[in-house]
């Protein structure tokens, strides 16, 4: 009991250390003095996004980076997405709509959409965006500048998450807590080990030459968590990669409510743990029941120190993520319980060997 309690205490200290490194070493996107004038292809896969695609298209047509093409792939939407896109095409000729000819066997919808988009793209950089992302007018310029500065094959950004309901506050911050307390993001760029990999499919900027050589979306055509897998593949091929946490220049409302968030996160929660259910469950047990084990297993001053370390980690993660500190502190207990729900739902989906997303089953 005492040995386990000390292990949990040391683990909490290490989490605080990782979070502190991410706070101190968090890089920011900034434009270089020599502006990039090459073509940038902005690629957006869309499936039933009538409420969001118009917003991201409006953001894009007002970008400081003018030498862009905006390609939108309609993945058999049955809402008014195409109508919205068509209206913007009349406003800006840089926007093109690519219709789907159907999803071929052996492909997931988003992977197929990204692959088709890349085949039509002509830029020297490919920026894949989800339709629900919001970007500031200088976001493309800054992202390309950062990629050029470090000669990256892939730059990915975790957008600042917009949360408008209690259900979202109970679910979404958990992913930031896991990522930023377990992985020093600086190691994604400077370390050669593929285990230090991270990416977010909502915002992924590729060097087009490297992309065409490695064909990442084609190789991940049946992977429902392609972003992290692509990051690992790039690192295994010694291609420089970086992953950042965005500020208000890149934002996203990932889910609208508790139910959709649980459904979505249960698809990818184990990706943070190398696709290991065992590690995911151990992390949940340690971070959920750790305070009780330390309370009964170690001297009281150590318990108070543990609580301080635990809260400090949560506060630092909230600061990095640009999230409201007080709400994340108030929701610590329900967020931990919801993390357990994510893992439980992921286990159920794994047992059934299929998962439904946007009206399609993922085997």
N, C-alpha and C positions, 0 to 999 in steps of 0.2 A: 504493500500500500504506500509506504513512504517513498520507495524508489519510483513508483508510478507518478506520485505527486511531484517529485523533483523533476521528473522528465517533462511533465506538463508545464511546470514553472519555466524551465529552460526553453521549451518550445515557445511560450508566450514572449519571453525576452527576445528570442530570435525573430519572431514576427514583428516586434517593435523595431528591431534593428533594420529589418528589410523595409518596413514602412518609412523609417527615418531616412534611409538611403534614397528611396523613391521621392521623398519630399525635397531633400537637399540637392539631388542630382537630376531633378525633373527638367528636361530640356523643353524649350518653347520653339514653336515654329516662327521663323523670321525670314524675311526676304533678303537675298544677297544684293550687294551693290550693283553687280552686273546682271541685269535682268535677262531672263530666258525668253527667247523669241520663237522657239520651235513649237510645233503643233502639239497640243495636249488633247487626247481623246478622253472624254468623260462618258462613262458607260454605265447605264442604269437598267438593271433587270426589273420588270414590273409585272406583277400579277395581282389584280384587284386592288389597286392603289389610288382610286379616284380622289380620295380625301387628302393625299399627301404628294402625289407626283407633281401637281401644279405648283406647290410651294417650293420644291427643290428646283424645278425648272425656272421659276422666277428668281431664285437665288443665283442660278448659274448664268442667266443672261445678263446679270449685273456684275459679273466678276471683273476684277481689274485685269485679269489675264484674258485678253481678247482673242488670241489665236487658239481657239478651242473648237472642237466639234463635239456635239452632244448627241449621243446615240442612245435611243431608248428601245429596249426589246420588250414587246408585249407578249407575255407568256400565257396566251389563251385566257385573257381576262374576260369575265362575264359581267363586269360592271361598266361604268362610264369612263374608265381609264383612257381608252383610245380617244374619246371625244375631247378630254382635257388636253391630252398631248397634241392633238390635231390643232386645237386653238393656239397653242404656243408655237407650233410650226409656222403658222401664218404670221406671227409676230417676229420670229427670229429664224432666218434660213439656216443657221448653224445646227438646228435641231432636226434630227431624222428619226423616223419611226421604222423599226424593223419588226414585221409580223412573224409569228411563229407558224411553222408548217407542221407542228405537232411534236410531242416529246418522244424521242426514240427510246427503244428498250435499252436498259442498262445505264440510264442517265437520271440524275436528280434534276428537278426543274431549274433551280438556280444555277447549277453547274453548266447545264446546257445553254441557258440564257447567256451566261458570261462567255462561254466558248464562242457562240455565234456573234456576240458583240465584238469580241477580239478579232474575229475574221473580217469584220467590216471596218475596223478602226485603222486609221492611217497615222496617228500621232507617234511621237517618240516616247511619250509616256502614256500609260493607260491608267486612268483613275476610275476604279469601280466604286460606285456609291449605291447604297440602298435608297429607295424612294422616300423613306421617312426621315432622312438626314436633313439638317439645316446647316448651311455654311455661310460664313461671313464673306463679304465681297473680296477680301484678299486671301482667302483660304487656299485657293489653288496656287497662287503665286508663292505663298509661303511653303506649301508642301513640296512643290517642285524644287524650290531653292534648297530646302533641307535635304532632299534626296540627292541633289547635285553636290551639295557641300560634303556629304559623307559617301558619295558614289554608291548609293544604295541600289540594290536590285528590287527591293520592296520596302516601302514605308507604310505602316498601318497606324491608325489613330483610333483610340477608344473615345468616342464622342462624349461630351458632357451630357449626362442623361437628364432629360426633362421628365419630372414626375408630378402629376397633378392630382393623384388620388391616394388614399391611404393604402390601397392594395398595391400600388406601385412602390410606395415607400417601404412596404413590408417585404418586397421581393427584389427589386432591382439593385439596391445598394449591396446586397450580399455578394454579387459577382465582383464588384470593386474591392470588397474586403478580402475575398479570396486571392484575387490577382495581386493586389498591392501589398499584401502582408506575406506572400509566399515567394514572389519573384522580383528581384531588383531589375527593373526594366532596362537599366543601363547595360546589363549583361546581354540583353538580346542583341545589342549592337556590337559590343566589344568582345564578347566571348565566342569562341568557335564551337562550343558544345551545343548540339541541337536540342538538348534538354532545356536550355534557356531560350525557349521560343514562345512567342505570343503574337497574336494578330487579331484584328476584328474585321469581319467581312463587311461591316457597314462603311468602312473607309479604307481602301487598299490602293496604293499608288505603285504601279509597276514600271520599271524600265522596260520599254517595249521589246527591245532586242533580246533581253534575257527571257522575257515572258514567251516570246515566240520560240525560243530554243527549248525551254523546259516544259512548256504547255501545262501549267499547273492545274487549270480547271479541268482539262481533259484527263489528267492523271488522277484527279480527285473526283471523278464524275459520279461516284456512288458514296462519297463521304459527306454525311450531314453536318460535320463540323470541319469544313474545308479550310477555314482561315488559319487555324493553328497548325493543321497538317501541312499546308503550303509553306508556312514559315519554317517548319522543321525541314521540309524538303529543300528549301533554298539554303538553309544553313549547312545541311549535309553536302550540298554542292558548292560550298564555300562562297556563296553569294551573300554580300552584306545585306543585313536586314535591320530595321529599327522599328520599335513600337513605342508610341507615346500616349499619354493621357491628354485629351484635348481640353481646351477651356471653352469660353462662350463663342469662339469663332467656328467651332464644329460641335453641333448639338444633335440630339436625337431623342424622340420619345419612342422608346423601343416597344413598349406594350401599353395598352390602355386598360388597366385594371388587373385585379388579382388573378383571375382565371386564365387570361391569355398569357400572363407572365409565368405562371406555374407551368402551363403547357409548353411555352417556349424554352424556359430554362431547363426543364427536364430532358430536353433534347441534347443539351451541350454541357451540363454541369460537370460530367466526369472528364471533359476535355482538359479542365484545369489541373487534373490529377493524372495526366498521361493515360486517360481512358481506363483508369483502374477504379473499380467500385470499392475495392478494399481500402485504398488510400482515401477516397472520398468519405467513406463511412468513418474511418479512423479520425479524419480531420473533424468531422461533425461531432463525434463523441468527445474528443479532446476539448474542442472549443465550447461545447454545450455543457458538459458535466465536469469540466476542469475545476471551476470554482468550488464545487462541493467536495471534490476529492482533495483539493488543497486545504480547504477549511478543516476537514477531519483528519488530514494526514500530516500537516506541517504546522509549525508554531504560528500563532496569530499574526505576528509582524510580517511573516512571509506571505500570509494570505492577503493582508492589506497592501503589501507591495505588488502582489500579483494583480489585484484589482486595479491598482494604479497603472500598471503596465498594460493591462487589457484595455482599459478606457483610453489610455494615451494612443494606443494603436488605432482604435476606432476613430478617435479625433483626427489623427494625422491622415488616415485614409479619406475621411470626409473632406479635409482641406484639399488634398490632392485632387479629389474627384469633383470639387466645387459643389459639394452637397451640404445641406443644412446640418450642422453638428448636433444641435439639440434634438432634432427629430431622430437622427440615427442612434443617439444615446438612449432616447426613450423607447425606441423600437428594438433594442438589442435582443431581448428575449423572444419576441415573435419572429424576428428575422432569423434567429437560430432555429426555431421550430420549422419555419418555412424552408430553410435549407435542407432539413431532414425530409421534408415533403418532396423537394426537388429530387433528392437521391432515391427516395422510395418510388416516385413515379418513373424515374429513369430505369430502375430495376424492373418494374412492371413492363415497361416498353421493351426492354431487352429480352425479357422472358417471352413476350409475344412475338418478338423479332419483327415488329413493324411499328411505325409511328406516323401519325397523320399530321400534315402541315399544309395549310392553305388548300384544303380539299383533296390532297394527294397523299397516298400512303408511301412511306419510306420504309423499304424492307431492311 
